[in-house]
Amino acid sequence: MDDVTEGFISVNGGNVWYRITGNGRGTPLLLLHGGPGGKSSDRDPLRSLGQERPIIQYDQLGCGNSGHPRNTELWTVERYVEELEQVRKALELEEVHILGHSWGTMLLAAFLSKQPKGVKSVIFSGPALQARRWERDQRNHLKKMPLELQAAIEKNELQKTTDSPEYQSAMYGFYHRHLCRLDPWPPEVSEELENMNQQIYNFMWGASEFTVTGTLQDYDAAEWLRELKMPALFTCGRYDEATPEATAYYASLVRDSQFHVFENSSHMPSVEEPEAYTKKIQEFLNYEKT
């Protein structure tokens, strides 16, 4: 792809990798990837919008192409917010749109709670803005899964053997319904799960999507949303871990918000419905005329 710039930025705790795609004249769009412990996607369809505006990705510390220190003191929401501020400053993003996906919406909300200047609009994709609600919603999803899968998950969690092949197989059964419904999965989905930094994921979140025991277990950004002054778009898939009911509730808290459901997707509409996903994000950004 033409007009791609990559590099590293020094942040508190190490160096993070970034990539800028495109040099369009519009206000840049900064992407916050999921996880915690995930990475940016080389195949993110939003990169195709680079002709309109720079599309900026970066791998959070401990993730993907960035440095991988093992100090658990670095895995805090506060430090990741500081990291985001350092990336923004280094890339001179005085005005910017920001999109967070999944855990990235937690990071985005925490960043916005500091009332930063120059953020033109925000997009919450598959929002995970209340840890306990997320856990409850996944437990409700789980009740609709085959009984043997439920039994395998319950047994291994009680025995604390969540690293067992049986548990991992059950998790993949859940993921095929609520993470990505394509069959077979495209390579990038498998790669993302295989390359997840499990140290960060387990420390901040827990053993699985529906067992929150990490430092994020009491995270709740609902009240922060009421303070947002900029336009916001909330999106999810019909079968998403981020349920349409939860996503609509978060959108209702923001005065200037839009809400959209991708009808043929679960948690990864950028993979499951890339054209529809890109079109919706493009329409929202162009509506803001920046």
Disulfide bonds with the S-S distance in Angstrom:
none
